[in-house]
Amino acid sequence: MLRSGTGFKRVIIRCGKTDLRKGISGLVAIIRLEYDLDPLQEETLFLFCGTKRNCIKGICFDRDGYCMITKRLTEGVYQWPRYSDEARTLTMEEFKRLMEGFTVQSSIHVYERKMK
């Protein structure tokens, strides 16, 4: 479910690290107070990553209550954007890339060709 993103129309991640000891109420407070987003949006997954980057938590609203998803990798780490404290919407392609262990941002750079 989490790897494929089935059931979600929108995925929003909190870049940087989050204290994953927080429960549902703490993560919902981050969504509301720090980013002024509505955590009651159905079919929207909010993702958070801890310091070690081997564990993520997700919050989604399902008609009558919140659901918390936790995924801890047995090997490796998530390639999570670490240097910004912003909420970022991911495309489904970016989300799948993140779940497969790749970076969200493409590593392909466009270089300008200098004219002689």
C-alpha positions as CSV (number, residue, x, y, z in Angstrom):
1,M,0.0,0.0,0.0
2,L,2.6,2.6,1.1
3,R,5.2,1.7,-1.6
4,S,2.7,2.0,-4.5
5,G,0.8,5.0,-3.1
6,T,-2.5,3.3,-3.8
7,G,-5.4,5.2,-2.4
8,F,-3.7,8.6,-2.2
9,K,-4.2,11.5,-4.7
10,R,-1.8,13.8,-3.0
11,V,1.5,13.2,-1.0
12,I,3.0,16.0,1.1
13,I,6.3,15.5,2.9
14,R,7.9,17.6,5.6
15,C,11.5,18.1,4.4
16,G,14.2,17.9,7.1
17,K,14.0,15.7,10.2
18,T,11.0,15.2,12.5
19,D,10.9,13.8,16.0
20,L,9.1,10.6,15.3
21,R,8.3,10.1,19.0
22,K,5.3,12.3,18.3
23,G,2.0,10.6,17.9
24,I,-1.0,11.5,15.7
25,S,-1.8,14.7,17.7
26,G,1.7,16.0,17.5
27,L,2.1,15.3,13.8
28,V,-1.4,16.9,13.1
29,A,-0.3,19.9,15.0
30,I,2.8,20.3,12.8
31,I,0.6,20.1,9.7
32,R,-1.8,22.7,11.0
33,L,0.5,25.1,12.9
34,E,3.8,25.1,11.1
35,Y,2.5,24.8,7.5
36,D,-1.1,26.1,7.7
37,L,-2.4,23.0,5.9
38,D,-5.6,21.1,6.5
39,P,-4.9,17.6,7.9
40,L,-8.5,16.6,7.2
41,Q,-8.0,16.4,3.5
42,E,-9.1,12.9,2.4
43,E,-6.8,10.9,0.1
44,T,-3.8,13.1,1.2
45,L,-0.8,11.4,2.8
46,F,1.5,13.5,5.0
47,L,4.9,12.0,5.5
48,F,7.6,12.6,8.1
49,C,11.1,11.2,8.4
50,G,13.3,10.8,11.5
51,T,17.0,11.6,12.2
52,K,18.3,8.2,11.2
53,R,16.3,8.2,7.9
54,N,15.5,4.6,8.2
55,C,11.9,5.2,9.5
56,I,9.0,7.3,8.2
57,K,5.6,8.0,9.6
58,G,2.6,8.9,7.6
59,I,-0.7,10.5,8.6
60,C,-3.9,10.4,6.6
61,F,-7.5,11.2,7.3
62,D,-10.1,8.5,6.5
63,R,-13.6,9.8,6.8
64,D,-14.0,9.5,10.6
65,G,-10.5,9.5,12.0
66,Y,-6.8,9.6,11.4
67,C,-4.6,6.7,10.4
68,M,-0.9,6.6,11.2
69,I,1.4,4.5,9.1
70,T,5.0,3.7,10.2
71,K,7.6,2.0,8.0
72,R,11.0,1.1,9.2
73,L,13.6,-0.2,6.7
74,T,15.6,-3.3,7.7
75,E,18.6,-2.1,5.6
76,G,19.5,1.3,4.1
77,V,18.0,4.7,4.5
78,Y,15.4,6.9,2.8
79,Q,16.9,9.6,0.5
80,W,15.0,12.3,2.3
81,P,15.4,16.0,1.5
82,R,17.3,17.1,4.7
83,Y,18.1,20.8,4.4
84,S,14.8,22.6,4.4
85,D,11.9,22.8,6.9
86,E,9.2,23.1,4.3
87,A,6.2,21.0,3.3
88,R,6.5,19.8,-0.2
89,T,4.0,18.2,-2.5
90,L,5.3,15.2,-4.4
91,T,4.1,13.9,-7.7
92,M,3.3,10.2,-7.7
93,E,6.5,9.5,-9.7
94,E,8.6,11.3,-7.1
95,F,6.8,9.4,-4.3
96,K,7.5,6.0,-5.9
97,R,11.1,7.0,-6.5
98,L,11.4,7.9,-2.8
99,M,9.9,4.6,-1.7
100,E,12.2,2.7,-4.0
101,G,15.3,4.3,-2.4
102,F,16.1,7.0,-4.9
103,T,16.2,10.8,-4.3
104,V,13.2,12.9,-4.9
105,Q,15.1,15.4,-7.0
106,S,16.5,14.2,-10.3
107,S,20.3,13.9,-10.5
108,I,20.4,14.9,-14.1
109,H,21.8,18.3,-14.6
110,V,21.5,20.5,-17.8
111,Y,24.8,22.1,-18.7
112,E,25.0,25.1,-21.0
113,R,27.2,24.8,-23.9
114,K,29.7,27.6,-24.3
115,M,30.0,29.1,-27.8
116,K,33.6,29.6,-29.0
